[in-house]
Amino acid sequence: MVGLREPAFLPVGQGPGMQITVYYGEEDHYLIRLLDQEAKRQRKSRSAVVLSILEEHFEREKRIGEILVDLGHLSRREVDQALQVQQAEDGRRPLGEILVERGWVDEGALSRALLIQDRYRQS
């Protein structure tokens, strides 16, 4: 019978936002090694690498409106209304332009969402 061991832990990040502790077992050490290698390669902290992995996982296939909803800048209802406007105009204008024009998002939020979308469409 194999004895149970206390899981090791990896403090992923701390700062003004939050602190997360990840518990992992022996079988997961290779992931931590890969995380450390990637952090060194990118010259980023472990937490920055973990967050970028999570962002890619959750945002990779999403459209701009969905990303803005995820970021908390927009409601699903506002996305639907903007899509109706876009459809009524036969899709002549990008959704982001309509959202900014209506005052539902600002240029900064749109830029951040477009950066996320572009980052994962290229990969």
C-alpha positions as CSV (number, residue, x, y, z in Angstrom):
1,M,0.0,0.0,0.0
2,V,1.4,3.4,-1.0
3,G,1.4,6.0,1.8
4,L,-0.1,9.4,1.3
5,R,2.1,12.4,1.3
6,E,1.4,15.9,2.1
7,P,1.2,17.8,-1.2
8,A,3.9,20.3,-2.0
9,F,2.7,23.9,-2.7
10,L,3.8,26.6,-5.0
11,P,3.0,30.2,-4.1
12,V,2.0,31.4,-7.5
13,G,1.6,35.1,-6.9
14,Q,0.9,37.8,-4.4
15,G,0.5,41.4,-4.7
16,P,-2.2,44.0,-4.4
17,G,-4.7,41.7,-6.2
18,M,-4.5,38.3,-4.6
19,Q,-2.4,35.4,-3.6
20,I,-2.9,31.9,-4.9
21,T,-1.4,28.7,-3.6
22,V,-1.3,25.7,-5.9
23,Y,-1.0,22.3,-4.2
24,Y,0.5,19.6,-6.3
25,G,1.8,16.0,-5.9
26,E,5.0,14.3,-7.0
27,E,3.5,13.4,-10.4
28,D,3.1,17.1,-11.2
29,H,6.7,18.2,-10.5
30,Y,7.4,18.1,-14.3
31,L,4.7,20.8,-14.7
32,I,6.3,23.1,-12.2
33,R,9.7,22.5,-13.9
34,L,8.1,23.5,-17.2
35,L,6.5,26.5,-15.6
36,D,9.8,27.7,-14.2
37,Q,11.5,27.1,-17.6
38,E,8.8,29.2,-19.3
39,A,9.0,31.9,-16.8
40,K,12.8,32.1,-17.2
41,R,12.5,32.1,-21.0
42,Q,9.9,34.9,-21.0
43,R,11.6,36.8,-18.2
44,K,8.3,36.8,-16.3
45,S,7.2,35.7,-12.9
46,R,5.6,32.3,-12.3
47,S,2.3,34.1,-11.7
48,A,2.5,36.0,-15.0
49,V,3.0,32.8,-16.9
50,V,0.2,31.0,-15.1
51,L,-2.2,33.9,-15.8
52,S,-1.2,34.0,-19.5
53,I,-1.9,30.3,-19.7
54,L,-5.3,30.7,-18.1
55,E,-6.1,33.7,-20.3
56,E,-5.2,31.7,-23.4
57,H,-7.3,28.7,-22.2
58,F,-10.4,30.7,-21.5
59,E,-10.2,33.3,-24.3
60,R,-8.7,31.5,-27.3
61,E,-11.8,30.8,-29.3
62,K,-13.9,33.8,-28.2
63,R,-15.2,36.8,-30.2
64,I,-14.6,40.3,-29.1
65,G,-18.0,40.8,-27.4
66,E,-17.4,37.6,-25.3
67,I,-14.0,38.8,-24.2
68,L,-15.4,42.2,-23.2
69,V,-18.1,40.4,-21.2
70,D,-15.4,38.2,-19.5
71,L,-13.4,41.4,-18.7
72,G,-16.5,42.8,-17.0
73,H,-16.7,45.8,-19.4
74,L,-20.0,44.8,-21.0
75,S,-23.2,42.8,-20.4
76,R,-24.3,40.0,-22.7
77,R,-27.4,42.1,-23.4
78,E,-25.3,45.0,-24.6
79,V,-23.4,42.7,-26.9
80,D,-26.7,41.4,-28.3
81,Q,-27.9,44.9,-28.9
82,A,-24.7,45.9,-30.7
83,L,-24.8,42.8,-32.8
84,Q,-28.3,43.8,-33.9
85,V,-27.1,47.2,-34.9
86,Q,-24.2,45.6,-36.8
87,Q,-26.6,43.2,-38.6
88,A,-29.0,46.1,-39.5
89,E,-26.0,47.8,-41.1
90,D,-25.1,44.6,-43.1
91,G,-21.9,44.2,-41.0
92,R,-20.3,47.3,-42.5
93,R,-18.7,48.3,-39.1
94,P,-16.7,46.3,-36.6
95,L,-18.6,45.5,-33.4
96,G,-16.0,47.4,-31.3
97,E,-16.6,50.6,-33.2
98,I,-20.4,50.3,-32.5
99,L,-19.7,49.6,-28.8
100,V,-17.5,52.6,-28.4
101,E,-19.9,54.9,-30.3
102,R,-22.7,53.8,-28.0
103,G,-20.6,54.5,-25.0
104,W,-20.9,50.9,-23.8
105,V,-17.1,50.5,-23.6
106,D,-14.2,52.9,-23.8
107,E,-11.2,52.7,-26.2
108,G,-8.9,51.3,-23.5
109,A,-11.2,48.3,-22.8
110,L,-11.7,47.7,-26.5
111,S,-7.9,47.8,-27.0
112,R,-7.3,45.3,-24.2
113,A,-9.9,43.0,-25.6
114,L,-8.5,43.3,-29.2
115,L,-5.0,42.6,-27.8
116,I,-6.2,39.4,-26.1
117,Q,-8.1,38.3,-29.2
118,D,-5.2,39.0,-31.5
119,R,-2.7,37.3,-29.3
120,Y,-4.5,33.9,-29.4
121,R,-5.6,34.1,-33.0
122,Q,-2.0,34.1,-34.0
123,S,-1.0,31.1,-32.0
